């Protein structure tokens, strides 16, 4: 994975700058909303076929890395 810009795109012309999966108009927050509601990743991917599994996994890995970085950073 190359970083957030390889899977997440923000453009003021697309959904007013809401972060979306690269190459789609699917907001990244929708993935987290589905997971929080108890949906499986496959259910999200079925509902949003323009998002590739690799993209969704990369976003989850980015979130995990960010949380890990916060836990390791001095306060």
Secondary structure as GFF3:
##gff-version 3
##sequence-region A 1 75
A	DSSP	three_ten_helix	4	6	.	.	.	ID=ss1
A	DSSP	beta_strand	8	9	.	.	.	ID=ss2
A	DSSP	three_ten_helix	15	17	.	.	.	ID=ss3
A	DSSP	beta_strand	20	21	.	.	.	ID=ss4
A	DSSP	alpha_helix	28	36	.	.	.	ID=ss5
A	DSSP	alpha_helix	41	47	.	.	.	ID=ss6
A	DSSP	alpha_helix	53	72	.	.	.	ID=ss7
###
